[in-house]
Amino acid sequence: MHLVELENVKKTYRLGQTSVPALNGVNLTIDAGEFTVVMGPSGSGKTTLLNIIGCLDKMDEGSYKLDGVELGGQDFNDLAEIRNRKIGFIFQSFNLIAVLNVTENIEFPCLIRGDNRADLKRRVAEVSVAVGLEKFLHHKPDELSGGQRQRVAIARALVTQPQLVLADEPTANLDSVTSEQIIDLMLKLNREHGVTFLFSTHDPRVMKHARRVVRIADGALVDGAEAAAVETVRAPRAGS
């Protein structure tokens, strides 16, 4: 069974009197343990695709199953619960809370859902080591470099123990050296911890790091085909 399964997903936005199609019948499957990049130019639909997979937006038509459960008929309250329990997010702008230190930023989504504090403390310590932040746990975001802030965002995404981590342009605000380090970190987490990543970009420089690349243009996968037909590199199973 696929972790993510999209079938004929369509999404259109209204801008005044104009209808703007964002997704035009997307079919995509993602298995647990993949590190997959969705690649396309600005306006191609990749962010809309991630927002629907991440339960931040709802499709107009089609089917979306996460871990075998159909989400198409869920309301936004149900989607919020699913999102908090099963999906982690890494954004290009980091989205850290300035008044909170690193520890508090990492644990924030778990406090919202009422996780056990002792177990959460253990998980925060584990993910901090995994992303190399154990020496910065009491620092505020404005005391960190861009790369360190993105590591906080990665740790925050992982501490909820999600089934899927979505990374939307996570290196867009970083220099090339730091970008390489962040991508290497995500690949290491994928390889050693089995974390499933779906990662969007329009930067061709990061393609070489992906184990699978799906191309999107004008709201559709290239040639309108299943992602497996347009990937450039086959993704091995985590740990292989």
C-alpha positions as CSV (number, residue, x, y, z in Angstrom):
1,M,0.0,0.0,0.0
2,H,1.3,3.5,-0.9
3,L,1.8,6.1,1.8
4,V,0.4,8.8,-0.5
5,E,-1.9,8.1,-3.4
6,L,-3.4,10.9,-5.6
7,E,-5.8,10.1,-8.4
8,N,-7.0,12.7,-10.9
9,V,-6.6,15.6,-8.4
10,K,-7.8,19.0,-9.6
11,K,-7.7,22.4,-8.0
12,T,-8.8,25.8,-9.3
13,Y,-8.6,29.1,-7.6
14,R,-10.9,32.1,-8.1
15,L,-9.2,35.5,-8.6
16,G,-12.1,38.0,-8.9
17,Q,-14.0,36.9,-12.0
18,T,-11.1,34.7,-13.3
19,S,-10.7,31.0,-12.7
20,V,-7.0,30.0,-12.4
21,P,-6.4,26.2,-12.7
22,A,-3.6,25.1,-10.3
23,L,-3.7,21.3,-10.7
24,N,-5.1,19.5,-13.7
25,G,-5.7,15.9,-13.0
26,V,-2.5,14.9,-11.0
27,N,-1.8,11.2,-10.4
28,L,1.0,10.5,-8.0
29,T,2.1,7.8,-5.6
30,I,4.7,7.9,-2.9
31,D,5.9,5.0,-0.8
32,A,7.2,5.1,2.7
33,G,11.0,5.8,2.9
34,E,11.2,7.8,-0.4
35,F,13.1,11.1,-0.8
36,T,11.2,12.6,-3.7
37,V,11.6,16.1,-5.3
38,V,8.8,17.8,-7.1
39,M,10.5,20.1,-9.6
40,G,8.9,22.9,-11.7
41,P,9.1,26.6,-12.3
42,S,7.2,29.2,-10.2
43,G,3.5,28.9,-10.9
44,S,3.7,25.3,-12.0
45,G,1.5,24.0,-9.2
46,K,4.1,22.3,-7.0
47,T,3.2,24.4,-3.9
48,T,-0.5,23.7,-4.4
49,L,0.3,20.0,-4.7
50,L,2.2,20.1,-1.4
51,N,-0.5,22.0,0.3
52,I,-3.1,19.5,-0.7
53,I,-0.9,16.5,0.4
54,G,-0.2,18.4,3.6
55,C,-3.9,19.0,4.3
56,L,-3.4,22.7,4.2
57,D,-5.8,23.0,1.3
58,K,-8.6,20.9,-0.3
59,M,-8.8,19.6,-3.8
60,D,-11.9,20.3,-6.0
61,E,-12.0,16.9,-7.6
62,G,-10.2,13.6,-7.3
63,S,-9.0,11.2,-4.6
64,Y,-6.3,11.6,-2.0
65,K,-5.4,8.7,0.3
66,L,-2.9,9.0,3.1
67,D,-1.8,5.6,4.5
68,G,-4.8,4.1,2.8
69,V,-7.4,6.5,4.3
70,E,-9.4,8.7,1.9
71,L,-9.1,12.4,2.8
72,G,-11.2,13.9,0.1
73,G,-14.4,14.1,2.2
74,Q,-12.8,15.4,5.4
75,D,-13.6,18.9,6.7
76,F,-10.9,21.3,7.7
77,N,-11.1,20.4,11.4
78,D,-10.5,16.7,10.5
79,L,-7.7,17.7,8.2
80,A,-6.0,19.8,10.9
81,E,-6.0,16.8,13.2
82,I,-4.5,14.5,10.5
83,R,-1.9,17.2,9.7
84,N,-0.8,17.5,13.3
85,R,-0.5,13.8,13.8
86,K,0.9,12.5,10.5
87,I,2.6,15.3,8.6
88,G,5.6,17.5,9.3
89,F,6.4,20.7,7.4
90,I,9.7,22.5,6.5
91,F,9.2,26.0,4.9
92,Q,11.6,28.2,3.0
93,S,11.0,31.1,5.5
94,F,11.6,28.8,8.5
95,N,8.4,30.1,10.3
96,L,10.1,30.0,13.7
97,I,8.6,31.9,16.7
98,A,11.0,34.7,17.6
99,V,10.3,34.9,21.3
100,L,10.8,31.1,21.8
101,N,14.2,29.4,22.1
102,V,15.2,26.4,20.0
103,T,13.8,23.9,22.4
104,E,10.5,25.7,22.6
105,N,10.2,26.1,18.9
106,I,10.9,22.4,18.3
107,E,8.3,21.2,20.9
108,F,5.6,23.7,20.0
109,P,3.4,21.5,17.7
110,C,3.5,18.7,20.2
111,L,2.4,21.0,23.1
112,I,-0.6,22.0,21.0
113,R,-1.7,18.4,20.7
114,G,-1.1,17.7,24.4
115,D,1.8,15.2,24.2
116,N,3.2,13.7,27.4
117,R,5.9,16.1,28.6
118,A,8.5,13.5,29.6
119,D,8.2,11.7,26.3
120,L,8.4,15.0,24.4
121,K,11.5,16.0,26.3
122,R,13.2,12.8,25.2
123,R,12.1,13.2,21.6
124,V,13.3,16.9,21.5
125,A,16.7,15.7,22.8
126,E,16.9,13.0,20.1
127,V,16.0,15.1,17.1
128,S,18.3,17.9,18.3
129,V,21.2,15.5,18.2
130,A,20.1,14.2,14.8
131,V,20.1,17.6,13.3
132,G,23.2,18.9,15.2
133,L,21.5,21.5,17.4
134,E,22.3,20.1,20.9
135,K,24.6,23.0,21.7
136,F,22.0,25.6,20.7
137,L,18.8,24.6,22.5
138,H,18.6,27.8,24.6
139,H,19.3,30.2,21.7
140,K,16.6,32.4,20.2
141,P,16.1,32.3,16.4
142,D,17.8,35.7,15.9
143,E,21.0,34.3,17.5
144,L,21.2,31.5,14.8
145,S,22.5,31.4,11.2
146,G,20.1,30.7,8.3
147,G,21.3,27.1,8.2
148,Q,20.8,26.6,11.9
149,R,17.3,28.1,11.7
150,Q,16.4,25.6,9.0
151,R,17.8,22.8,11.2
152,V,15.3,23.9,13.9
153,A,12.5,23.8,11.3
154,I,13.6,20.2,10.4
155,A,13.7,19.2,14.0
156,R,10.3,20.7,14.6
157,A,8.9,18.7,11.7
158,L,10.5,15.5,13.0
159,V,9.6,15.7,16.6
160,T,5.9,15.0,15.9
161,Q,7.0,11.6,14.5
162,P,5.2,12.2,11.2
163,Q,4.6,9.6,8.5
164,L,5.6,12.2,5.9
165,V,7.7,15.4,5.9
166,L,6.9,18.1,3.3
167,A,9.6,20.5,2.4
168,D,8.6,23.5,0.3
169,E,11.6,25.3,-1.1
170,P,13.6,24.6,2.1
171,T,16.9,26.0,0.7
172,A,15.5,29.0,-1.1
173,N,16.8,31.5,1.5
174,L,20.1,29.8,2.0
175,D,23.5,30.2,0.4
176,S,24.8,27.4,-1.8
177,V,27.1,25.9,0.8
178,T,24.4,25.9,3.5
179,S,21.9,24.5,1.0
180,E,24.1,21.5,0.3
181,Q,24.5,20.9,4.0
182,I,20.7,21.0,4.6
183,I,20.0,18.7,1.7
184,D,22.7,16.3,2.9
185,L,21.1,16.4,6.4
186,M,17.7,15.5,5.0
187,L,19.2,12.7,2.9
188,K,20.9,11.3,6.0
189,L,17.6,11.4,8.0
190,N,15.9,9.6,5.1
191,R,18.7,7.0,4.9
192,E,19.3,6.3,8.6
193,H,15.9,7.0,10.1
194,G,13.6,6.1,7.3
195,V,12.0,9.5,7.2
196,T,9.8,10.0,4.1
197,F,10.4,13.4,2.4
198,L,8.5,15.1,-0.4
199,F,10.5,18.2,-1.3
200,S,9.6,20.9,-3.8
201,T,12.0,23.2,-5.7
202,H,12.5,25.0,-9.0
203,D,16.2,25.0,-8.6
204,P,17.9,22.5,-10.9
205,R,21.1,22.5,-8.7
206,V,19.3,20.3,-6.1
207,M,18.1,17.7,-8.6
208,K,21.4,15.7,-8.3
209,H,20.5,15.1,-4.6
210,A,17.1,13.6,-5.2
211,R,16.6,9.9,-5.4
212,R,13.4,10.5,-7.4
213,V,12.4,13.6,-9.4
214,V,8.9,14.3,-10.5
215,R,8.4,17.2,-12.9
216,I,5.3,19.4,-12.9
217,A,4.3,22.1,-15.4
218,D,1.1,24.0,-15.8
219,G,-0.6,22.0,-13.0
220,A,0.1,18.6,-14.4
221,L,2.9,16.0,-14.2
222,V,5.1,15.9,-17.3
223,D,3.2,14.1,-20.1
224,G,0.3,13.8,-17.7
225,A,1.7,10.5,-16.6
226,E,2.1,8.7,-13.3
227,A,5.1,10.0,-11.4
228,A,6.9,6.7,-11.8
229,A,7.0,7.3,-15.6
230,V,8.7,10.7,-15.3
231,E,11.2,10.2,-12.5
232,T,14.8,10.5,-13.4
233,V,16.3,8.5,-10.6
234,R,14.7,5.5,-8.9
235,A,14.4,5.9,-5.2
236,P,15.8,3.1,-3.1
237,R,14.1,2.0,0.1
238,A,15.4,3.7,3.2
239,G,18.3,1.8,4.6
240,S,19.1,0.1,1.3
